[in-house]
Amino acid sequence: MSYVDGFVLAVPKANLDDYKKLANLAGPIWMEHGALAYVECIGDDVPYGEVTSFPRAVQAKDDEVVIFAWAVYQSRASRDAVMAKVMADPRFTPDRPMPFDMKRMIFGGFQPFVEL
């Protein structure tokens, strides 16, 4: 069974082009180092909920869009190896300025229990 990293973040609309450039740089690097899939999505139907929602989870402001992204790996061990390679890749430097507030990004690794 595979392993999945999931991400939810808020990107200022003014920075969306910069974020897309970053995603288009990052995706091929993840894939080159062993990810099976890499997907970045812009929120299209993500209402602000009364108790909880994607926008609430990342404290999205009126001038921001919600991004939902994920990467798929063969296993947890594969994910750990891919992440080590990505973080060491000179094309992707995690200390570069990001076009979003990383403190409000939600991320985590998930073990699927249903895969169809």
Steps between C-alpha positions, in 0.01 A plus 500: 500500500624852421569800725365854453616843611218756513521879511248782544612863487379851424667700222442871450334553162775752418759219545315229310722519190810470720345203680422331169864547393612343827259206456617447143859493626427274797280240330760373253763491776272284719427271204867475398589390853234229515151639568235307308267801467508870583183713488433868578139631500352849538184520710193537281215400730632538854241689704589661830337275758335602825716267711771363274600507134806514277508884512462500880767234541765721335349831618448607137438871453265655245789565262630139514420173326521156659742250349453126555795286393630149542782270400480121480787262572550123495529485879588701810865396457489617139348832608772553758768430238335727242467785751867472596599521133264792434630696797858444380422592138659837414209586269263499795628694796251506788656821635393699191229762556160336465199669335279401796508492879654164587384533862141448382576199279360167617684187395540141599566147387217253459482123471216408260262228611288493182654527154289432193 
